[in-house]
């Protein structure tokens, strides 16, 4: 008997709000049987999935618990081999710091079918949404994009020479970033912009220089963030590009997503599951299939008793029969 053939679609959700999802992405979500999604995707995207879809959060954040990449790889293979139509939903673009290679290699090793669908990367979108063109005929003819997840691995000489430098995942390394760039020849008065929650209604933007920006953002939580270093930052004031994220047209699209016919009964609700780790997965899947955001905090553990003596004693007692 032939087994059903599953397939995995590795899909970029774009930055921030659900309005940045591509048309192809919407079509894929509308027919998904399983969605395995990241922490920074807009929960409204799950409203686009069928009511029977299993939604599984595998969020990775710099702080707090994160799902191991190997576990994510295993989930993709597991559901694909069950014949499911799986969407692996990643924020931004899956091929830009999205660890897509690990997932593809796991799928290939298991003989699973897959496709990779691009999304709008925050590295390119967040600066535009903040009113900063990354290139300019006079100020910048190139862009360098880096991840500051591990600053010790970066080529600071190359970064200091770049005309437009875009830094992802650098919120906790801002001081190291600014000082290292100056140590490698970048002038202290070089403009820098920090875009926090780019593409979301709560987007914030700070602008300053390599010398001043640490002081300007003292005490602020900068994650998730996209940083832009270079003379193009000055164009934010001179060009006056409108704030697209909060425009009436964008908000109306957001509202239509919220009231989608696929809207699920627990959409927008957060549920704390206190079951043991062994018991929680099925319950979690059921809740997420109804649109809930699930947090797991095991409050009990099932295991053998410290002593079997009392159980042995009770089991050997004679029990009178009722005739």
C-alpha positions in Angstrom: 0.0 0.0 0.0 1.5 3.4 -1.0 2.1 5.9 1.7 0.8 9.5 1.2 3.5 11.9 -0.1 4.1 14.9 2.1 5.9 18.1 1.3 7.5 20.9 3.2 7.3 24.6 2.1 10.0 26.8 3.8 8.3 30.2 3.7 9.4 33.7 4.6 6.7 35.6 6.4 8.3 39.0 5.9 9.0 41.5 8.7 6.6 42.5 11.4 2.9 42.8 10.5 1.1 40.2 8.5 0.6 42.8 5.7 4.1 42.0 4.5 3.3 38.4 3.6 3.6 37.6 -0.1 0.5 36.5 -2.2 2.2 33.1 -2.7 2.7 32.8 1.1 -0.9 33.4 1.7 -1.8 30.7 -0.8 0.5 28.2 0.9 -0.9 29.0 4.4 -4.5 28.6 3.2 -3.9 24.9 2.4 -1.4 24.0 5.1 -2.0 20.9 7.3 0.9 21.7 9.7 2.5 25.1 10.3 5.8 25.2 12.2 6.5 28.8 13.0 9.0 31.2 14.5 8.7 33.6 17.4 8.6 36.9 15.5 5.8 36.1 13.0 2.6 38.0 13.3 -0.1 35.7 15.0 -2.6 37.0 12.5 -0.9 34.8 9.9 -2.2 31.7 11.7 -5.8 33.0 10.9 -5.0 32.2 7.2 -4.7 28.5 7.9 -7.5 26.0 7.8 -9.3 25.3 11.1 -7.9 21.8 11.1 -4.3 22.9 10.7 -1.8 22.0 13.5 0.2 25.1 14.5 3.4 24.5 16.3 5.6 27.3 17.8 9.3 26.7 17.7 10.3 30.3 18.5 14.0 31.2 18.8 14.9 34.3 20.8 18.1 35.6 22.3 16.6 35.5 25.8 14.4 32.8 27.3 13.9 29.2 26.2 14.4 28.3 22.5 13.7 25.2 20.5 16.8 23.3 19.4 17.4 23.4 15.7 17.8 19.7 15.6 14.3 19.3 17.1 12.9 21.7 14.4 14.6 19.6 11.8 13.0 16.4 13.2 9.5 17.9 13.3 9.7 18.8 9.7 10.8 15.3 8.7 8.3 13.7 11.0 5.2 15.5 9.6 6.4 15.2 6.0 6.8 11.5 6.3 3.3 11.3 7.6 2.2 12.7 4.3 1.4 16.2 5.6 1.5 19.5 3.7 3.9 21.4 6.0 4.7 25.1 6.0 7.9 26.1 7.9 7.1 29.8 8.6 10.1 32.0 9.2 10.1 35.7 9.9 11.8 37.8 7.2 13.4 35.8 4.4 14.3 32.1 5.2 17.6 32.3 3.4 19.0 35.4 5.3 20.2 34.2 8.7 17.4 31.8 8.8 19.3 28.5 9.3 17.6 27.2 6.2 20.6 24.9 5.3 20.1 22.7 8.4 16.5 22.1 7.6 17.1 21.4 3.9 19.8 18.9 4.7 17.6 17.1 7.2 14.8 16.9 4.6 17.1 15.7 1.9 18.5 13.0 4.1 15.0 11.7 4.8 14.0 11.8 1.2 11.4 14.5 1.8 10.1 16.9 -0.9 10.5 20.6 -0.2 10.4 24.1 -1.7 11.8 27.4 -0.4 9.7 30.5 -0.9 11.3 33.9 -0.2 10.0 36.6 2.0 10.7 40.3 2.5 13.8 40.5 4.7 13.9 42.9 7.6 17.4 43.8 6.6 16.0 45.6 3.6 12.5 46.4 4.7 13.1 47.9 8.2 15.4 50.7 6.9 12.9 51.6 4.2 10.1 51.6 6.7 12.2 53.9 8.9 12.6 56.3 6.0 16.2 55.3 5.1 17.2 54.4 1.6 20.1 52.0 1.8 21.7 53.1 -1.5 22.3 56.5 -3.0 24.2 57.5 -6.2 26.5 59.7 -4.1 26.4 58.4 -0.5 26.3 54.6 -0.9 26.7 52.2 -3.9 26.9 49.0 -1.8 25.3 47.3 1.2 26.9 45.0 3.7 24.5 42.9 5.9 25.9 41.1 9.0 24.5 39.3 12.0 25.9 40.4 15.4 24.8 37.3 17.2 28.5 36.5 17.8 30.6 39.8 17.4 33.9 37.9 17.8 33.3 36.3 14.4 32.8 39.6 12.5 35.3 41.2 10.0 35.5 44.6 11.6 37.9 46.0 8.9 35.4 45.1 6.2 32.5 46.5 8.2 34.3 49.8 8.9 34.9 50.3 5.2 31.3 49.6 4.1 29.2 52.5 2.8 25.9 51.1 4.1 26.2 48.6 7.0 23.1 46.8 8.1 23.4 44.8 11.4 20.8 42.3 12.5 20.6 40.8 16.0 22.8 43.5 17.5 20.7 44.9 20.3 22.8 43.4 23.1 26.1 44.2 21.3 25.5 47.9 20.5 28.4 49.1 22.7 30.8 46.6 21.2 29.6 47.5 17.7 30.1 51.2 18.0 33.5 51.0 19.7 34.9 48.3 17.4 33.9 50.2 14.3 35.6 53.3 15.6 38.7 51.3 16.5 38.9 50.1 13.0 38.7 53.5 11.4 35.0 54.4 11.2 34.7 58.1 12.2 32.8 58.7 15.5 30.4 61.1 13.8 29.2 58.5 11.3 25.4 58.4 11.5 23.6 55.3 12.9 19.9 54.4 13.1 18.3 51.7 15.2 15.0 50.4 14.1 13.2 48.4 16.8 10.2 46.2 16.0 10.5 47.2 12.3 7.3 46.6 10.4 5.1 46.5 13.5 2.7 49.2 14.7 5.0 49.7 17.8 8.1 50.4 15.6 10.6 52.8 17.1 13.6 54.5 15.5 16.6 56.1 17.2 19.2 58.1 15.2 22.5 59.4 16.3 26.2 58.8 15.7 28.7 56.1 16.7 29.8 58.3 19.5 26.3 59.2 20.9 23.9 56.3 20.2 24.8 54.2 23.2 24.0 57.1 25.6 20.8 57.9 23.6 19.4 54.3 24.1 20.6 53.8 27.6 18.1 51.7 29.5 16.1 50.8 26.3 15.4 47.2 25.2 16.6 47.1 21.6 15.5 43.6 20.6 14.3 42.8 17.9 16.4 45.4 16.1 17.9 46.3 12.7 20.7 48.8 12.7 22.0 51.0 9.8 25.4 52.6 9.9 26.4 55.1 7.1 25.7 58.5 5.6 22.4 57.3 4.1 20.9 57.6 7.6 21.0 61.4 7.1 18.5 61.0 4.2 15.8 60.1 6.8 15.4 63.8 7.7 16.1 65.3 4.3 13.7 63.1 2.3 11.0 62.8 4.9 9.7 59.4 3.7 6.3 58.8 5.3 5.9 56.1 8.0 4.3 53.3 6.0 3.7 51.0 8.9 1.0 53.1 10.6 -0.7 54.4 7.4 -4.5 54.1 7.2 -4.2 51.8 4.2 -1.9 49.3 6.0 -4.0 49.4 9.1 -7.2 48.5 7.1 -5.4 45.5 5.6 -4.4 44.5 9.1 -8.0 44.7 10.2 -9.1 42.5 7.4 -6.6 39.8 8.4 -7.9 40.0 12.0 -11.5 39.3 10.8 -10.5 36.7 8.2 -13.0 33.9 7.6 -10.2 31.6 8.9 -10.2 33.4 12.2 -9.9 30.8 15.0 -11.8 30.8 18.3 -8.6 31.2 20.5 -6.9 33.7 18.1 -5.1 36.4 20.2 -5.4 34.4 23.4 -2.3 33.2 25.4 -2.7 29.9 27.3 -0.4 28.7 30.0 0.0 24.9 30.0 1.2 23.4 33.3 1.0 19.7 32.4 4.1 17.6 32.5 6.4 17.8 29.5 5.3 14.3 28.4 1.6 15.2 28.5 1.7 18.8 27.1 2.5 18.3 23.4 -0.9 16.9 22.3 -2.8 19.5 24.4 -0.5 22.3 23.1 -1.1 21.2 19.4 -4.9 21.3 20.0 -4.8 24.8 21.5 -2.5 26.1 18.7 -4.8 24.6 16.1 -7.5 26.9 17.5 -5.2 29.9 17.2 -3.9 30.2 20.7 -0.4 31.3 21.7 0.8 28.6 24.1 3.3 28.9 26.9 4.6 25.8 28.6 5.6 25.7 32.3 5.6 22.2 33.7 4.2 22.2 37.2 4.3 18.5 37.8 6.4 15.5 36.9 5.3 11.9 36.5 7.7 9.3 37.7 8.0 6.2 39.9 7.3 6.5 43.7 10.3 6.8 46.0 9.1 3.5 47.6 6.8 0.7 46.4 6.3 -0.7 49.9 2.9 0.8 50.6 1.5 -0.2 47.2 2.8 -3.8 47.7 1.2 -3.9 51.2 -2.2 -2.7 49.9 -2.2 -5.0 46.8 -1.7 -8.1 49.0 -4.6 -7.4 51.3 -7.6 -9.7 50.9 -10.6 -8.0 49.4 -14.0 -9.7 50.4 -16.1 -10.7 47.4 -19.7 -9.5 47.3 -21.9 -12.3 46.2 
